[in-house]
Amino acid sequence: MKKIACLLLSVGMFFAVTFSFMTPVKAETTELGTRLKTSNTFYLYKSSEKTLYINGWGDTPNLSNSSASIPWLEWPSGTIQRVVVSEGITSLGNYLLYNVSAGEVILPSTLKRIGKYALSCNNGMTKWELPFGLETIDNYAFYATSAMTEIKLPNSLKTIGMRAFAFCTGLKSVEIPPSVTRIDSYAFHRCINLESVEFTSLTQSVEIGLSAFIDCSLLKSVSIPKNALCSAESFGYINSTTKVEDFSLRV
């Protein structure tokens, strides 16, 4: 009898486990919205406002480039016209707002990091002002955000990642604050309308990676700090006649 009971118990457990894997897990919904994975962050969409709210506290999770991971990835164009990230959010995880072409994105003062592809391919917002307190713009964070014409970087930023602003074809000028210590390779690659790059402190120590500003064919004005670690390869040929050695330092 004990053997039969054990056998029945084992069979019951097998079917219970199998059924649990077959049954989709329902996303938890609270007054803050639907939970993003296992984080303390949530999303809430208000159709009357065409606004996506990212609520909660702490880091939003890293997502991947798929509709299974990003709930709004395949929503119809124009569904999200505004994004509000609440105070208390400390990072935008990878791919969080990938391909969301909202005309307004409000970021919190608590933000420390913008992850890979987190704000890339936004073709709606033209003027960006990143909050003071932000320290890291990760690789590809704003990749191909082609509508961007202006970006204000805060004097708390330390790192601009690889290809962070590559193919931001509308960007016309950029000021690098003195807090920045590293600009990675290809960070501003093929910003074809970029005309000027200004380091606001010409005594800051900053490392500029390989080809960071390559293929910026309209770049005419560059102020390079005396303590910068860079070479001609950081800029390559700015256009057909000018190389980085030809720029005069403004002191």
Secondary structure as UniProt FT lines:
FT   HELIX           2..22
FT   STRAND          29..30
FT   TURN            31..32
FT   STRAND          33..35
FT   TURN            37..38
FT   STRAND          41..46
FT   TURN            47..50
FT   STRAND          51..56
FT   STRAND          58..59
FT   TURN            67..69
FT   TURN            71..74
FT   TURN            77..78
FT   STRAND          82..85
FT   TURN            87..88
FT   STRAND          89..92
FT   TURN            94..99
FT   STRAND          104..106
FT   TURN            109..110
FT   STRAND          113..114
FT   TURN            116..121
FT   STRAND          127..129
FT   TURN            132..133
FT   STRAND          136..137
FT   TURN            139..144
FT   TURN            146..147
FT   STRAND          150..152
FT   TURN            155..156
FT   STRAND          159..160
FT   TURN            162..167
FT   TURN            169..170
FT   STRAND          173..176
FT   TURN            178..179
FT   STRAND          182..183
FT   TURN            185..190
FT   TURN            192..193
FT   STRAND          196..199
FT   TURN            202..203
FT   STRAND          207..208
FT   TURN            210..215
FT   TURN            217..218
FT   STRAND          221..223
FT   TURN            226..227
FT   HELIX           232..235
FT   HELIX           244..246
//
